[in-house]
Amino acid sequence: MKRALAVAVVAAACACEKPANVPVCGLHSAAAPLLMLGTTERPIAVGSKLGTLDEVKAQGPTLLECFGGALKVLEKGDRLVVGTLKEAKIVATTLPRYELRALKLVKLDEAPPMAMAARYSDTRYTPRSALESDEPTSGDYLRAFFTPDGLSKLGQGARADGPRKLPPPSQRVRVPSVHAGPLGLSTLRRLEVEDEFVFAESDELATAVMLEDEIYDLAHASRLVLPDGAEATLVDEGQRVELEGPMDLRLR
């Protein structure tokens, strides 16, 4: 009887445990904010890790990179839980990979998957404690002059928990990671998108989505991802290279 009760207690405890939200993909690029769904909807920053329990909704063409090497394209209106994607569960590339050599497309059959997870980061917030000034406040001075031993205790008041003198994100040392950004102005290299959309990445891991019937400069672009059905023309120093998806293309 006691054993049965113990088993029931353990089973109940296990049933109450919430499964871990393990990061399995990253948000590479999006033409419109990808929304995290829950009690409220909030936009997800490009370069963020996405976990198995995250429910998301695309508002425009979006590219997810899963950490086993697979790519997943979302279109406007797509709504899903990240952990249910087959791309989140496999270790394999899902688009043919090519490299541009002397303006020729060379297929990469034996290249291993890239290390995807290292390119993405968790969302970071600056704690309030790091923004507090070390200078005494007017309240500190009042306590110093009107309480016993106040002067000896000046500056020793309670402080919020957390790190001190931590600069805000804009002033921290930059760690290379995927982020939304420009691909660089150029008079020599551009992409003409003729059908669907194309995802791009620069040598500094800035990413962007290039839309149909538009022309884009690619001064710093190092990678293009064309989903199935996408068509574009790469113009490099006056020479034209026709591109057709599906394709994951390294430019350099």
DRENKOL-228835 format. One record per residue (C-alpha): residue number from 1; residue in one letter; chain; x, y, z. Coordinates in steps of 0.02 Angstrom, whole numbers, always signed. Layout:
N
{resi: NUM | resn: a | chain: A | c1: X | c2: Y | c3: Z}
...
***
This chain:
252
{resi: 1 | resn: m | chain: A | c1: +0 | c2: +0 | c3: +0}
{resi: 2 | resn: k | chain: A | c1: +140 | c2: +119 | c3: +50}
{resi: 3 | resn: r | chain: A | c1: +234 | c2: +77 | c3: -110}
{resi: 4 | resn: a | chain: A | c1: +81 | c2: +112 | c3: -216}
{resi: 5 | resn: l | chain: A | c1: +56 | c2: +278 | c3: -127}
{resi: 6 | resn: a | chain: A | c1: +239 | c2: +326 | c3: -156}
{resi: 7 | resn: v | chain: A | c1: +224 | c2: +283 | c3: -341}
{resi: 8 | resn: a | chain: A | c1: +65 | c2: +389 | c3: -353}
{resi: 9 | resn: v | chain: A | c1: +153 | c2: +537 | c3: -268}
{resi: 10 | resn: v | chain: A | c1: +302 | c2: +525 | c3: -387}
{resi: 11 | resn: a | chain: A | c1: +186 | c2: +512 | c3: -538}
{resi: 12 | resn: a | chain: A | c1: +88 | c2: +664 | c3: -480}
{resi: 13 | resn: a | chain: A | c1: +249 | c2: +763 | c3: -456}
{resi: 14 | resn: c | chain: A | c1: +309 | c2: +715 | c3: -630}
{resi: 15 | resn: a | chain: A | c1: +142 | c2: +766 | c3: -706}
{resi: 16 | resn: c | chain: A | c1: +157 | c2: +938 | c3: -629}
{resi: 17 | resn: e | chain: A | c1: +333 | c2: +971 | c3: -694}
{resi: 18 | resn: k | chain: A | c1: +335 | c2: +1091 | c3: -840}
{resi: 19 | resn: p | chain: A | c1: +441 | c2: +1029 | c3: -986}
{resi: 20 | resn: a | chain: A | c1: +599 | c2: +1129 | c3: -1021}
{resi: 21 | resn: n | chain: A | c1: +592 | c2: +1257 | c3: -1161}
{resi: 22 | resn: v | chain: A | c1: +750 | c2: +1200 | c3: -1250}
{resi: 23 | resn: p | chain: A | c1: +821 | c2: +1317 | c3: -1386}
{resi: 24 | resn: v | chain: A | c1: +813 | c2: +1227 | c3: -1553}
{resi: 25 | resn: c | chain: A | c1: +805 | c2: +1363 | c3: -1687}
{resi: 26 | resn: g | chain: A | c1: +854 | c2: +1544 | c3: -1715}
{resi: 27 | resn: l | chain: A | c1: +764 | c2: +1688 | c3: -1802}
{resi: 28 | resn: h | chain: A | c1: +878 | c2: +1725 | c3: -1951}
{resi: 29 | resn: s | chain: A | c1: +777 | c2: +1860 | c3: -2040}
{resi: 30 | resn: a | chain: A | c1: +600 | c2: +1924 | c3: -2063}
{resi: 31 | resn: a | chain: A | c1: +515 | c2: +2047 | c3: -2179}
{resi: 32 | resn: a | chain: A | c1: +391 | c2: +2090 | c3: -2039}
{resi: 33 | resn: p | chain: A | c1: +401 | c2: +2054 | c3: -1852}
{resi: 34 | resn: l | chain: A | c1: +385 | c2: +1873 | c3: -1798}
{resi: 35 | resn: l | chain: A | c1: +265 | c2: +1871 | c3: -1650}
{resi: 36 | resn: m | chain: A | c1: +284 | c2: +1769 | c3: -1491}
{resi: 37 | resn: l | chain: A | c1: +110 | c2: +1715 | c3: -1438}
{resi: 38 | resn: g | chain: A | c1: +50 | c2: +1696 | c3: -1259}
{resi: 39 | resn: t | chain: A | c1: -45 | c2: +1806 | c3: -1138}
{resi: 40 | resn: t | chain: A | c1: +13 | c2: +1949 | c3: -1249}
{resi: 41 | resn: e | chain: A | c1: +90 | c2: +1958 | c3: -1422}
{resi: 42 | resn: r | chain: A | c1: +265 | c2: +2028 | c3: -1431}
{resi: 43 | resn: p | chain: A | c1: +387 | c2: +2044 | c3: -1576}
{resi: 44 | resn: i | chain: A | c1: +543 | c2: +1935 | c3: -1571}
{resi: 45 | resn: a | chain: A | c1: +709 | c2: +2016 | c3: -1612}
{resi: 46 | resn: v | chain: A | c1: +807 | c2: +1947 | c3: -1760}
{resi: 47 | resn: g | chain: A | c1: +949 | c2: +1841 | c3: -1693}
{resi: 48 | resn: s | chain: A | c1: +848 | c2: +1771 | c3: -1548}
{resi: 49 | resn: k | chain: A | c1: +848 | c2: +1588 | c3: -1499}
{resi: 50 | resn: l | chain: A | c1: +678 | c2: +1500 | c3: -1508}
{resi: 51 | resn: g | chain: A | c1: +632 | c2: +1358 | c3: -1391}
{resi: 52 | resn: t | chain: A | c1: +528 | c2: +1201 | c3: -1411}
{resi: 53 | resn: l | chain: A | c1: +379 | c2: +1276 | c3: -1319}
{resi: 54 | resn: d | chain: A | c1: +378 | c2: +1445 | c3: -1407}
{resi: 55 | resn: e | chain: A | c1: +221 | c2: +1477 | c3: -1510}
{resi: 56 | resn: v | chain: A | c1: +253 | c2: +1602 | c3: -1650}
{resi: 57 | resn: k | chain: A | c1: +158 | c2: +1686 | c3: -1790}
{resi: 58 | resn: a | chain: A | c1: +235 | c2: +1756 | c3: -1948}
{resi: 59 | resn: q | chain: A | c1: +177 | c2: +1923 | c3: -2018}
{resi: 60 | resn: g | chain: A | c1: +284 | c2: +1911 | c3: -2173}
{resi: 61 | resn: p | chain: A | c1: +420 | c2: +1804 | c3: -2254}
{resi: 62 | resn: t | chain: A | c1: +528 | c2: +1735 | c3: -2114}
{resi: 63 | resn: l | chain: A | c1: +678 | c2: +1618 | c3: -2106}
{resi: 64 | resn: l | chain: A | c1: +715 | c2: +1505 | c3: -1957}
{resi: 65 | resn: e | chain: A | c1: +882 | c2: +1417 | c3: -1940}
{resi: 66 | resn: c | chain: A | c1: +870 | c2: +1260 | c3: -1836}
{resi: 67 | resn: f | chain: A | c1: +1022 | c2: +1206 | c3: -1741}
{resi: 68 | resn: g | chain: A | c1: +1037 | c2: +1036 | c3: -1825}
{resi: 69 | resn: g | chain: A | c1: +1068 | c2: +1126 | c3: -1991}
{resi: 70 | resn: a | chain: A | c1: +892 | c2: +1133 | c3: -2066}
{resi: 71 | resn: l | chain: A | c1: +807 | c2: +1291 | c3: -2129}
{resi: 72 | resn: k | chain: A | c1: +621 | c2: +1330 | c3: -2114}
{resi: 73 | resn: v | chain: A | c1: +533 | c2: +1466 | c3: -2215}
{resi: 74 | resn: l | chain: A | c1: +374 | c2: +1542 | c3: -2143}
{resi: 75 | resn: e | chain: A | c1: +251 | c2: +1649 | c3: -2239}
{resi: 76 | resn: k | chain: A | c1: +124 | c2: +1777 | c3: -2180}
{resi: 77 | resn: g | chain: A | c1: -7 | c2: +1697 | c3: -2069}
{resi: 78 | resn: d | chain: A | c1: +92 | c2: +1541 | c3: -2024}
{resi: 79 | resn: r | chain: A | c1: +67 | c2: +1498 | c3: -1841}
{resi: 80 | resn: l | chain: A | c1: +157 | c2: +1354 | c3: -1753}
{resi: 81 | resn: v | chain: A | c1: +245 | c2: +1288 | c3: -1599}
{resi: 82 | resn: v | chain: A | c1: +431 | c2: +1284 | c3: -1638}
{resi: 83 | resn: g | chain: A | c1: +460 | c2: +1112 | c3: -1560}
{resi: 84 | resn: t | chain: A | c1: +334 | c2: +1031 | c3: -1679}
{resi: 85 | resn: l | chain: A | c1: +437 | c2: +1074 | c3: -1833}
{resi: 86 | resn: k | chain: A | c1: +522 | c2: +926 | c3: -1913}
{resi: 87 | resn: e | chain: A | c1: +667 | c2: +1044 | c3: -1952}
{resi: 88 | resn: a | chain: A | c1: +691 | c2: +1067 | c3: -1764}
{resi: 89 | resn: k | chain: A | c1: +713 | c2: +879 | c3: -1739}
{resi: 90 | resn: i | chain: A | c1: +835 | c2: +829 | c3: -1875}
{resi: 91 | resn: v | chain: A | c1: +1021 | c2: +849 | c3: -1901}
{resi: 92 | resn: a | chain: A | c1: +1033 | c2: +884 | c3: -2087}
{resi: 93 | resn: t | chain: A | c1: +1033 | c2: +1022 | c3: -2216}
{resi: 94 | resn: t | chain: A | c1: +867 | c2: +1045 | c3: -2306}
{resi: 95 | resn: l | chain: A | c1: +916 | c2: +1157 | c3: -2452}
{resi: 96 | resn: p | chain: A | c1: +1047 | c2: +1119 | c3: -2585}
{resi: 97 | resn: r | chain: A | c1: +1205 | c2: +1217 | c3: -2545}
{resi: 98 | resn: y | chain: A | c1: +1312 | c2: +1307 | c3: -2672}
{resi: 99 | resn: e | chain: A | c1: +1463 | c2: +1421 | c3: -2677}
{resi: 100 | resn: l | chain: A | c1: +1497 | c2: +1558 | c3: -2804}
{resi: 101 | resn: r | chain: A | c1: +1670 | c2: +1535 | c3: -2879}
{resi: 102 | resn: a | chain: A | c1: +1725 | c2: +1649 | c3: -3020}
{resi: 103 | resn: l | chain: A | c1: +1540 | c2: +1686 | c3: -3052}
{resi: 104 | resn: k | chain: A | c1: +1503 | c2: +1500 | c3: -3070}
{resi: 105 | resn: l | chain: A | c1: +1385 | c2: +1402 | c3: -2957}
{resi: 106 | resn: v | chain: A | c1: +1475 | c2: +1255 | c3: -2877}
{resi: 107 | resn: k | chain: A | c1: +1369 | c2: +1130 | c3: -2780}
{resi: 108 | resn: l | chain: A | c1: +1433 | c2: +1081 | c3: -2608}
{resi: 109 | resn: d | chain: A | c1: +1386 | c2: +899 | c3: -2583}
{resi: 110 | resn: e | chain: A | c1: +1503 | c2: +848 | c3: -2441}
{resi: 111 | resn: a | chain: A | c1: +1506 | c2: +1006 | c3: -2334}
{resi: 112 | resn: p | chain: A | c1: +1449 | c2: +976 | c3: -2154}
{resi: 113 | resn: p | chain: A | c1: +1308 | c2: +1078 | c3: -2076}
{resi: 114 | resn: m | chain: A | c1: +1358 | c2: +1246 | c3: -2003}
{resi: 115 | resn: a | chain: A | c1: +1366 | c2: +1274 | c3: -1815}
{resi: 116 | resn: m | chain: A | c1: +1200 | c2: +1366 | c3: -1805}
{resi: 117 | resn: a | chain: A | c1: +1173 | c2: +1386 | c3: -1618}
{resi: 118 | resn: a | chain: A | c1: +1331 | c2: +1490 | c3: -1592}
{resi: 119 | resn: r | chain: A | c1: +1262 | c2: +1624 | c3: -1708}
{resi: 120 | resn: y | chain: A | c1: +1111 | c2: +1661 | c3: -1598}
{resi: 121 | resn: s | chain: A | c1: +1086 | c2: +1736 | c3: -1425}
{resi: 122 | resn: d | chain: A | c1: +958 | c2: +1743 | c3: -1286}
{resi: 123 | resn: t | chain: A | c1: +871 | c2: +1909 | c3: -1254}
{resi: 124 | resn: r | chain: A | c1: +969 | c2: +2012 | c3: -1127}
{resi: 125 | resn: y | chain: A | c1: +903 | c2: +2149 | c3: -1014}
{resi: 126 | resn: t | chain: A | c1: +1004 | c2: +2277 | c3: -917}
{resi: 127 | resn: p | chain: A | c1: +964 | c2: +2255 | c3: -731}
{resi: 128 | resn: r | chain: A | c1: +909 | c2: +2408 | c3: -635}
{resi: 129 | resn: s | chain: A | c1: +1055 | c2: +2385 | c3: -514}
{resi: 130 | resn: a | chain: A | c1: +1178 | c2: +2418 | c3: -655}
{resi: 131 | resn: l | chain: A | c1: +1100 | c2: +2587 | c3: -694}
{resi: 132 | resn: e | chain: A | c1: +1105 | c2: +2654 | c3: -516}
{resi: 133 | resn: s | chain: A | c1: +1226 | c2: +2794 | c3: -479}
{resi: 134 | resn: d | chain: A | c1: +1366 | c2: +2770 | c3: -352}
{resi: 135 | resn: e | chain: A | c1: +1347 | c2: +2950 | c3: -297}
{resi: 136 | resn: p | chain: A | c1: +1256 | c2: +2981 | c3: -130}
{resi: 137 | resn: t | chain: A | c1: +1077 | c2: +3043 | c3: -148}
{resi: 138 | resn: s | chain: A | c1: +997 | c2: +3189 | c3: -55}
{resi: 139 | resn: g | chain: A | c1: +917 | c2: +3058 | c3: +59}
{resi: 140 | resn: d | chain: A | c1: +1089 | c2: +2987 | c3: +98}
{resi: 141 | resn: y | chain: A | c1: +1150 | c2: +3160 | c3: +150}
{resi: 142 | resn: l | chain: A | c1: +999 | c2: +3190 | c3: +261}
{resi: 143 | resn: r | chain: A | c1: +1026 | c2: +3025 | c3: +350}
{resi: 144 | resn: a | chain: A | c1: +1212 | c2: +3064 | c3: +367}
{resi: 145 | resn: f | chain: A | c1: +1184 | c2: +3229 | c3: +458}
{resi: 146 | resn: f | chain: A | c1: +1028 | c2: +3190 | c3: +559}
{resi: 147 | resn: t | chain: A | c1: +1053 | c2: +3010 | c3: +619}
{resi: 148 | resn: p | chain: A | c1: +1178 | c2: +2939 | c3: +744}
{resi: 149 | resn: d | chain: A | c1: +1342 | c2: +2888 | c3: +660}
{resi: 150 | resn: g | chain: A | c1: +1266 | c2: +2947 | c3: +497}
{resi: 151 | resn: l | chain: A | c1: +1426 | c2: +3015 | c3: +423}
{resi: 152 | resn: s | chain: A | c1: +1519 | c2: +2852 | c3: +452}
{resi: 153 | resn: k | chain: A | c1: +1382 | c2: +2756 | c3: +362}
{resi: 154 | resn: l | chain: A | c1: +1369 | c2: +2873 | c3: +212}
{resi: 155 | resn: g | chain: A | c1: +1362 | c2: +2770 | c3: +52}
{resi: 156 | resn: q | chain: A | c1: +1333 | c2: +2605 | c3: +144}
{resi: 157 | resn: g | chain: A | c1: +1145 | c2: +2598 | c3: +118}
{resi: 158 | resn: a | chain: A | c1: +1051 | c2: +2453 | c3: +42}
{resi: 159 | resn: r | chain: A | c1: +1077 | c2: +2425 | c3: -144}
{resi: 160 | resn: a | chain: A | c1: +976 | c2: +2325 | c3: -267}
{resi: 161 | resn: d | chain: A | c1: +1038 | c2: +2150 | c3: -302}
{resi: 162 | resn: g | chain: A | c1: +1130 | c2: +2126 | c3: -465}
{resi: 163 | resn: p | chain: A | c1: +1291 | c2: +2177 | c3: -554}
{resi: 164 | resn: r | chain: A | c1: +1360 | c2: +2353 | c3: -536}
{resi: 165 | resn: k | chain: A | c1: +1425 | c2: +2470 | c3: -671}
{resi: 166 | resn: l | chain: A | c1: +1361 | c2: +2360 | c3: -811}
{resi: 167 | resn: p | chain: A | c1: +1343 | c2: +2467 | c3: -969}
{resi: 168 | resn: p | chain: A | c1: +1181 | c2: +2461 | c3: -1069}
{resi: 169 | resn: p | chain: A | c1: +1180 | c2: +2344 | c3: -1220}
{resi: 170 | resn: s | chain: A | c1: +1224 | c2: +2481 | c3: -1344}
{resi: 171 | resn: q | chain: A | c1: +1389 | c2: +2512 | c3: -1253}
{resi: 172 | resn: r | chain: A | c1: +1443 | c2: +2333 | c3: -1220}
{resi: 173 | resn: v | chain: A | c1: +1580 | c2: +2243 | c3: -1316}
{resi: 174 | resn: r | chain: A | c1: +1502 | c2: +2176 | c3: -1474}
{resi: 175 | resn: v | chain: A | c1: +1492 | c2: +1988 | c3: -1490}
{resi: 176 | resn: p | chain: A | c1: +1461 | c2: +1932 | c3: -1671}
{resi: 177 | resn: s | chain: A | c1: +1285 | c2: +1863 | c3: -1688}
{resi: 178 | resn: v | chain: A | c1: +1141 | c2: +1866 | c3: -1810}
{resi: 179 | resn: h | chain: A | c1: +1051 | c2: +2034 | c3: -1811}
{resi: 180 | resn: a | chain: A | c1: +944 | c2: +2137 | c3: -1930}
{resi: 181 | resn: g | chain: A | c1: +1048 | c2: +2262 | c3: -2028}
{resi: 182 | resn: p | chain: A | c1: +1098 | c2: +2336 | c3: -2196}
{resi: 183 | resn: l | chain: A | c1: +1195 | c2: +2235 | c3: -2324}
{resi: 184 | resn: g | chain: A | c1: +1303 | c2: +2381 | c3: -2382}
{resi: 185 | resn: l | chain: A | c1: +1292 | c2: +2504 | c3: -2527}
{resi: 186 | resn: s | chain: A | c1: +1377 | c2: +2452 | c3: -2688}
{resi: 187 | resn: t | chain: A | c1: +1393 | c2: +2507 | c3: -2868}
{resi: 188 | resn: l | chain: A | c1: +1468 | c2: +2340 | c3: -2920}
{resi: 189 | resn: r | chain: A | c1: +1360 | c2: +2204 | c3: -2843}
{resi: 190 | resn: r | chain: A | c1: +1171 | c2: +2195 | c3: -2831}
{resi: 191 | resn: l | chain: A | c1: +1027 | c2: +2072 | c3: -2830}
{resi: 192 | resn: e | chain: A | c1: +871 | c2: +2087 | c3: -2938}
{resi: 193 | resn: v | chain: A | c1: +730 | c2: +1986 | c3: -2858}
{resi: 194 | resn: e | chain: A | c1: +611 | c2: +1927 | c3: -2994}
{resi: 195 | resn: d | chain: A | c1: +497 | c2: +1804 | c3: -2902}
{resi: 196 | resn: e | chain: A | c1: +451 | c2: +1772 | c3: -2719}
{resi: 197 | resn: f | chain: A | c1: +584 | c2: +1832 | c3: -2595}
{resi: 198 | resn: v | chain: A | c1: +766 | c2: +1802 | c3: -2548}
{resi: 199 | resn: f | chain: A | c1: +850 | c2: +1799 | c3: -2378}
{resi: 200 | resn: a | chain: A | c1: +1023 | c2: +1876 | c3: -2363}
{resi: 201 | resn: e | chain: A | c1: +1164 | c2: +1881 | c3: -2237}
{resi: 202 | resn: s | chain: A | c1: +1319 | c2: +1992 | c3: -2228}
{resi: 203 | resn: d | chain: A | c1: +1495 | c2: +1949 | c3: -2174}
{resi: 204 | resn: e | chain: A | c1: +1455 | c2: +2035 | c3: -2008}
{resi: 205 | resn: l | chain: A | c1: +1298 | c2: +1926 | c3: -1985}
{resi: 206 | resn: a | chain: A | c1: +1176 | c2: +2065 | c3: -2027}
{resi: 207 | resn: t | chain: A | c1: +1022 | c2: +1990 | c3: -2112}
{resi: 208 | resn: a | chain: A | c1: +881 | c2: +2054 | c3: -2221}
{resi: 209 | resn: v | chain: A | c1: +735 | c2: +1993 | c3: -2329}
{resi: 210 | resn: m | chain: A | c1: +733 | c2: +2051 | c3: -2510}
{resi: 211 | resn: l | chain: A | c1: +562 | c2: +2059 | c3: -2591}
{resi: 212 | resn: e | chain: A | c1: +497 | c2: +2027 | c3: -2767}
{resi: 213 | resn: d | chain: A | c1: +522 | c2: +2159 | c3: -2903}
{resi: 214 | resn: e | chain: A | c1: +653 | c2: +2254 | c3: -2803}
{resi: 215 | resn: i | chain: A | c1: +840 | c2: +2283 | c3: -2828}
{resi: 216 | resn: y | chain: A | c1: +961 | c2: +2275 | c3: -2681}
{resi: 217 | resn: d | chain: A | c1: +1143 | c2: +2322 | c3: -2655}
{resi: 218 | resn: l | chain: A | c1: +1252 | c2: +2180 | c3: -2589}
{resi: 219 | resn: a | chain: A | c1: +1418 | c2: +2260 | c3: -2543}
{resi: 220 | resn: h | chain: A | c1: +1443 | c2: +2153 | c3: -2388}
{resi: 221 | resn: a | chain: A | c1: +1329 | c2: +2006 | c3: -2427}
{resi: 222 | resn: s | chain: A | c1: +1408 | c2: +1835 | c3: -2400}
{resi: 223 | resn: r | chain: A | c1: +1257 | c2: +1720 | c3: -2413}
{resi: 224 | resn: l | chain: A | c1: +1090 | c2: +1709 | c3: -2503}
{resi: 225 | resn: v | chain: A | c1: +948 | c2: +1588 | c3: -2464}
{resi: 226 | resn: l | chain: A | c1: +819 | c2: +1562 | c3: -2602}
{resi: 227 | resn: p | chain: A | c1: +667 | c2: +1458 | c3: -2553}
{resi: 228 | resn: d | chain: A | c1: +580 | c2: +1346 | c3: -2678}
{resi: 229 | resn: g | chain: A | c1: +503 | c2: +1453 | c3: -2816}
{resi: 230 | resn: a | chain: A | c1: +616 | c2: +1605 | c3: -2788}
{resi: 231 | resn: e | chain: A | c1: +707 | c2: +1678 | c3: -2937}
{resi: 232 | resn: a | chain: A | c1: +837 | c2: +1816 | c3: -2940}
{resi: 233 | resn: t | chain: A | c1: +984 | c2: +1882 | c3: -3041}
{resi: 234 | resn: l | chain: A | c1: +1149 | c2: +1923 | c3: -2960}
{resi: 235 | resn: v | chain: A | c1: +1242 | c2: +2063 | c3: -3049}
{resi: 236 | resn: d | chain: A | c1: +1428 | c2: +2068 | c3: -3007}
{resi: 237 | resn: e | chain: A | c1: +1538 | c2: +2196 | c3: -3096}
{resi: 238 | resn: g | chain: A | c1: +1420 | c2: +2196 | c3: -3244}
{resi: 239 | resn: q | chain: A | c1: +1410 | c2: +2006 | c3: -3260}
{resi: 240 | resn: r | chain: A | c1: +1244 | c2: +1920 | c3: -3226}
{resi: 241 | resn: v | chain: A | c1: +1215 | c2: +1754 | c3: -3136}
{resi: 242 | resn: e | chain: A | c1: +1040 | c2: +1679 | c3: -3139}
{resi: 243 | resn: l | chain: A | c1: +985 | c2: +1605 | c3: -2972}
{resi: 244 | resn: e | chain: A | c1: +837 | c2: +1490 | c3: -2940}
{resi: 245 | resn: g | chain: A | c1: +779 | c2: +1414 | c3: -2776}
{resi: 246 | resn: p | chain: A | c1: +789 | c2: +1307 | c3: -2678}
{resi: 247 | resn: m | chain: A | c1: +967 | c2: +1361 | c3: -2642}
{resi: 248 | resn: d | chain: A | c1: +1081 | c2: +1408 | c3: -2498}
{resi: 249 | resn: l | chain: A | c1: +1220 | c2: +1505 | c3: -2583}
{resi: 250 | resn: r | chain: A | c1: +1387 | c2: +1562 | c3: -2512}
{resi: 251 | resn: l | chain: A | c1: +1452 | c2: +1714 | c3: -2604}
{resi: 252 | resn: r | chain: A | c1: +1622 | c2: +1716 | c3: -2517}
***
